[in-house]
Amino acid sequence: MNQKNIIKILILVALSISLVSTGLFAVNLSRPDYYIHHNSIPIGSEKSLFNYIVNLHPSTIYNETRLANIDYVYRKIADKIEVSYNYELNMRDPGDIKVSYSVVSELIVPNKFNKTLSSTEVKKVSTHGNNVNFTIDNLVIDVENYENIIKEIEEETGLNIRDYT
């Protein structure tokens, strides 16, 4: 073998080794050097329940004057709406639990306006332990009062809100 062939073979071997090592280096760079394992631990459960009863003026459409959690009721025959809300939080481990809440009633006309009609003070429930449970009841929505507010807004703006509510 002549010297030129030996040099060519050595260059080919060196290039082959260089290509293989570059490939292995690239593969190793693409691997993460550590793995993170997330383990979700549930801290507890939360449950809330919203109920309402609509008190109706006597009408021919309904046989009753009190309807609970009905999907639809005609506003003109609705008198009052009694609302109740129950919240329950159960934690797996004891700790400090703080819950803030307030009750807000709003008149919303989509894409037109949003008006807060009434709002209670923010109340706080805090305890140390595994659970908290509170109920808000005796909230009464006087439909006639809201009707009067709607009439005033209609007079001021020229909107026919009854088309939206």
C-alpha positions, 0 to 999 in steps of 0.5 A: 500500500502506498502512502497516499492510500494510508492517508486516505484511509486514516482520514476516512477513519477519523471522519467516521469517528468524528461523525459518530461521536458528533451524532452521539453528542447530539443525541445526548444533548437532546435528552434531559439531564433530570426528570420531574415527576408531579404527584397531585395530592387532593387537598379536599373537596368543595361543594356549593348549592344554589336554590331559589323559590319564585313566589307568583301572583295567582295566574292561569298558567301555573297551578301553584303560587310557589315554584322551586328552581324552575327554569323559566318564569314570566316576570309579570306574574313573579312577585318575589324570589327567595334565594338560598346558597350553601357552601361547604369546604372539606379539607384533607388536613387541618389548617387555616380556612378563610372564605370571603363572600358578598351577594350582588344583584345586577341588571344585565342587558348583554352588549348594552350595560351592566348595573349593580342594583344591590350588594351586601357587605363582604363577609368573612368566614375563617376557622382552623380545622378541616372544614367550613360550611355556611348558608346564606338564606332569607335573601328576597328579590322583590321583582316589583322593585326591579320592574320600577328600576327597569322602567326608569332606565327605559325612560332615561335611555330609550332602550326596551330592556324587556326585550332582553330580560 
